[in-house]
Amino acid sequence: MGALYKTIFAVTLTFVLCGGYYAAGQAGRRTKPTSERGTLLNIFAARNADSGSPVTAQELSLFDGGVEHAIQSFSPDPSAARIVLLVDNSLSLRSDVEKLAQATREFAYEIYEGDQVMIVGYDENAEIIAEWTDDAKKIEASLPSFRKRGEPHLFDALHAVTDEALVPLGGGTSKRVIVLVADGLDRGSKKRFKDSLAKLQTYDITVYALQIPDRTGGALRRDKPKPNQVVQQLVEGTGGRILDVNEPREAAKSICDELRKNRYVLSYTPSYSSFFDSRRLLIVPREGIDVRFKAMQPAR
């Protein structure tokens, strides 16, 4: 199946600095004009009682940078999802090839009509195992291409998948998702973790994780977060969650179900934005409602 392999080259993150109404004397902040379109957020929301009734805007409060903002609209999003399965192929990972393949295989049978998946394996390079598809047979046929070698360049792989697979889909595709099958270890990436996370937040890409046991045993790392911390910060920072890699069918079903049934799009207009500082987001629901959302609104 070597013909299916294509190397994804990570694109250097570029920052576009816009002038116009920016005032240097305001510490990087600018007041948003009233004519500017609102900011859109992808949110998971569900009632604890599992009643099936939709959550409404009146049951939520939104804070951006510590300031409460009016929610302009809040509606269910039943649109199709684009899901990248990003799988650690590195040699020292505490998982065999068949387990990696099984964790990936289950998504072929759990996605909804219109959903598509792409499979990417990574070590020193990120390589496409299967292009965008909803064909379970194609996904099955690609799985023998998994192999274990080299070191895990996770942060480079996150940049590559974001730049080459998800961003090109355009703003019309709101459900852009990475399912990470890994322990969170990075060895040798040129990209930094905080930049990888900020890029995911900038494009509102949600990360779920099927977490594999940490091969380092939780050893301290001088210049990078521990693998478990990497996984936790990726999912909490983007509004995803961690699922059991030993229960791949249940994990795949749970992810695909909530993407189709419990995703909402929220619109609001920030009172200001910053070219230098990220702003913390907080959504407070009424009792009996669970919500998940990205933790930060990156500087723009």
Buried (B, 14 or more C-beta within 10 A) or exposed (E): EEEBEEEBEBEEBEEEEEEEEEEEEEEBBBEBEEEEEBBBBBBBBBBEEEEEEBBBBEBBBBBBBEEEBEBBEBEBBEBBBBBBBBBBBBEBBEBEBEBBBBBBBBBBEBBBEEBBBBBBBBBBBBBBBBBBBBEBEBBBEBBEBBEBEBBBBBBBBBBBBBBBBBBEBEEEBBBBBBBBBBBBBBBEBEBBBEEBBBBBBBBBBBBBBBBBEBBBEEEEBEEBBBBBBBBBBBBBBBBBBBBEBEBBBEBBBBBBEBBBBBBBBBBBBBEBBBBEBBBEBEBEBEEEBEBBBBBBBBBB
